[in-house]
Amino acid sequence: MSPTPLNQQPVETLQQLSDFLSRGARPRADWGVGLETEKLVIDRLTGEAAGYERIRDLLARLEGTNGWEGIYDGEYLVGLQGKRSSVTLEPGGQLELSGRFCCDIHCSWRDLGRYRQQIVAHGAETGLAFLGLGAQPFTPLEKIAWLPKKRYAIMGPYMQKTGDMGQRMMKQTAGTQVNLDFSDEADCARKLRVVQWLAPLCYALFANSPILEGEPTGFLSLRGEIWSRTDADRCGLIEQLFSPAAGFRDYVDYALDVPLYFLQREGRLLDMTGRRFTFRHYLESGWQKERATLADWNLHLSTLFPEVRLRPQIEIRSADSLPPQLSAAVAAFYKGLLYSEAGLSAVETLFSGLSLEQRNQLYRQSWRDGLQTRFKDGSLREVAAELLPQAVASLRAQFAQGNSGADESQFLQPLEAIVSSGRTLAEQLLERWQGDRSEKLQVLLAHCGYSSD
């Protein structure tokens, strides 16, 4: 008899769940970087969020070209699968590229460039534009239809029970994610801790969502505020990961106590949101005739949305959606700091003395005040000014040591002006936010519109 596929194996011990996470470990020579970029799709003339039918037509134009194959949810075209990359749709029609996991950021940049040229060209023919912006600028929540995807029909109603902004998160926000490697459990735990310390700085440095429904919101990263009011069970910072003794089991314990959204059986989603039924409950007692498998665990992990998560690689989730060059800067900033002993140590030295109350205060204020957020006797701008040269030096050292195919420090250059001036992208946008709708739309397209260049 052939062995049971790993993901279909029944889960009988907690160690299996930890072992699943440990599968993400790779030797240093094999470390790479992944970049996931979401963008808002709007009508080029009105600035309103594009509906599913128009976005489907865009995907249909791309399907069958350049190696793209359609991804369907029942009868609905909801994405594209390439040889190494995929294009998917978020609940409000946001378009996401999950680029290939690359040896360096130059590879990620080429991947993003090819994709950008394709969507911009077809978008121009269909009257669509694409914004690297963290929140929908004009269209009200109730006028954005749900993407016809089975999982969103379950997640959407549940979000109304867990916070007052969950549906805004799903339909009106867009972000930038970076995926990085680790060598073993200790290295993974250390990087998770450092990423959580860096979350306020990331919100501040990459703040790019000050507008919602046509008006300034009082936040430079409104997206951060929205996420904080979405679902306390599965969003935000994971407190136990701040412990120096943390490991895979701590992440497992966190994930076990998050309620299930759904189970997947034979292509169907079984709605589990009618009860507060955690994965721990499921593992201990099952549900009807179902018993937990590693496939269930993997699916559950994909429904957790903290600032950093394991799937099983390290996925960093704090940055707003950004113009393309700034998206690459997010990857470069984290790769520089996390793939370097000096970078990790620098972050630890700056942040490790904070109390729980200080961490939470810094976290919350970063969404509103950006780089001017107070930190110890200074501000997050001063922290950025200290860590940015560290990231540059690390990327240059990685290239010199043969750990990347080319010097990646050039991708950090767009951050130098932001750090030296202290003016985030959000503040730059607010300074120009005036005039009628047409004038504001042109400001947006100049600020963060995708082009083929």
Rosetta blueprint (number, residue, H / E / L):
1 M L
2 S L
3 P L
4 T L
5 P L
6 L H
7 N H
8 Q H
9 Q L
10 P E
11 V L
12 E L
13 T L
14 L H
15 Q H
16 Q H
17 L H
18 S H
19 D H
20 F H
21 L H
22 S H
23 R L
24 G L
25 A L
26 R L
27 P L
28 R H
29 A H
30 D H
31 W L
32 G L
33 V E
34 G E
35 L E
36 E E
37 T E
38 E E
39 K E
40 L E
41 V E
42 I E
43 D E
44 R L
45 L L
46 T L
47 G L
48 E L
49 A E
50 A L
51 G L
52 Y H
53 E H
54 R H
55 I H
56 R H
57 D H
58 L H
59 L H
60 A H
61 R H
62 L H
63 E L
64 G L
65 T L
66 N L
67 G L
68 W L
69 E E
70 G E
71 I E
72 Y E
73 D E
74 G L
75 E L
76 Y E
77 L E
78 V E
79 G E
80 L E
81 Q E
82 G L
83 K L
84 R L
85 S L
86 S E
87 V E
88 T E
89 L E
90 E L
91 P L
92 G L
93 G L
94 Q L
95 L E
96 E E
97 L E
98 S E
99 G L
100 R L
101 F L
102 C E
103 C L
104 D L
105 I H
106 H H
107 C H
108 S H
109 W H
110 R H
111 D H
112 L H
113 G H
114 R H
115 Y H
116 R H
117 Q H
118 Q H
119 I H
120 V H
121 A H
122 H H
123 G H
124 A H
125 E H
126 T H
127 G L
128 L E
129 A E
130 F E
131 L E
132 G L
133 L L
134 G L
135 A E
136 Q L
137 P L
138 F L
139 T L
140 P L
141 L H
142 E H
143 K H
144 I L
145 A L
146 W L
147 L L
148 P L
149 K L
150 K H
151 R H
152 Y H
153 A H
154 I H
155 M H
156 G H
157 P H
158 Y H
159 M H
160 Q H
161 K H
162 T H
163 G L
164 D L
165 M L
166 G H
167 Q H
168 R H
169 M H
170 M H
171 K H
172 Q H
173 T E
174 A L
175 G E
176 T E
177 Q E
178 V E
179 N E
180 L E
181 D L
182 F L
183 S L
184 D L
185 E H
186 A H
187 D H
188 C H
189 A H
190 R H
191 K H
192 L H
193 R H
194 V H
195 V H
196 Q H
197 W H
198 L H
199 A H
200 P H
201 L H
202 C H
203 Y H
204 A H
205 L H
206 F L
207 A L
208 N L
209 S E
210 P L
211 I E
212 L E
213 E L
214 G L
215 E E
216 P E
217 T L
218 G L
219 F L
220 L L
221 S E
222 L H
223 R H
224 G H
225 E H
226 I H
227 W H
228 S H
229 R L
230 T L
231 D L
232 A L
233 D L
234 R L
235 C E
236 G E
237 L L
238 I L
239 E H
240 Q H
241 L H
242 F H
243 S L
244 P L
245 A L
246 A L
247 G L
248 F H
249 R H
250 D H
251 Y H
252 V H
253 D H
254 Y H
255 A H
256 L H
257 D L
258 V L
259 P E
260 L L
261 Y L
262 F E
263 L E
264 Q E
265 R E
266 E L
267 G L
268 R E
269 L E
270 L E
271 D E
272 M L
273 T L
274 G L
275 R L
276 R L
277 F L
278 T E
279 F H
280 R H
281 H H
282 Y H
283 L H
284 E H
285 S H
286 G L
287 W E
288 Q L
289 K L
290 E E
291 R L
292 A L
293 T E
294 L H
295 A H
296 D H
297 W H
298 N H
299 L H
300 H H
301 L H
302 S L
303 T L
304 L L
305 F E
306 P E
307 E L
308 V E
309 R E
310 L E
311 R L
312 P L
313 Q L
314 I E
315 E E
316 I E
317 R E
318 S E
319 A E
320 D E
321 S L
322 L L
323 P L
324 P H
325 Q H
326 L H
327 S H
328 A H
329 A H
330 V H
331 A H
332 A H
333 F H
334 Y H
335 K H
336 G H
337 L H
338 L H
339 Y L
340 S L
341 E H
342 A H
343 G H
344 L H
345 S H
346 A H
347 V H
348 E H
349 T H
350 L H
351 F H
352 S L
353 G L
354 L L
355 S L
356 L H
357 E H
358 Q H
359 R H
360 N H
361 Q H
362 L H
363 Y H
364 R H
365 Q H
366 S H
367 W H
368 R H
369 D H
370 G H
371 L H
372 Q H
373 T L
374 R E
375 F E
376 K L
377 D L
378 G E
379 S E
380 L H
381 R H
382 E H
383 V H
384 A H
385 A H
386 E H
387 L H
388 L H
389 P H
390 Q H
391 A H
392 V H
393 A H
394 S H
395 L H
396 R H
397 A H
398 Q H
399 F H
400 A H
401 Q L
402 G L
403 N L
404 S L
405 G L
406 A L
407 D L
408 E L
409 S H
410 Q H
411 F H
412 L H
413 Q H
414 P H
415 L H
416 E H
417 A H
418 I H
419 V H
420 S H
421 S H
422 G L
423 R L
424 T L
425 L H
426 A H
427 E H
428 Q H
429 L H
430 L H
431 E H
432 R H
433 W L
434 Q L
435 G L
436 D L
437 R H
438 S H
439 E H
440 K H
441 L H
442 Q H
443 V H
444 L H
445 L H
446 A H
447 H H
448 C H
449 G E
450 Y L
451 S L
452 S L
453 D L
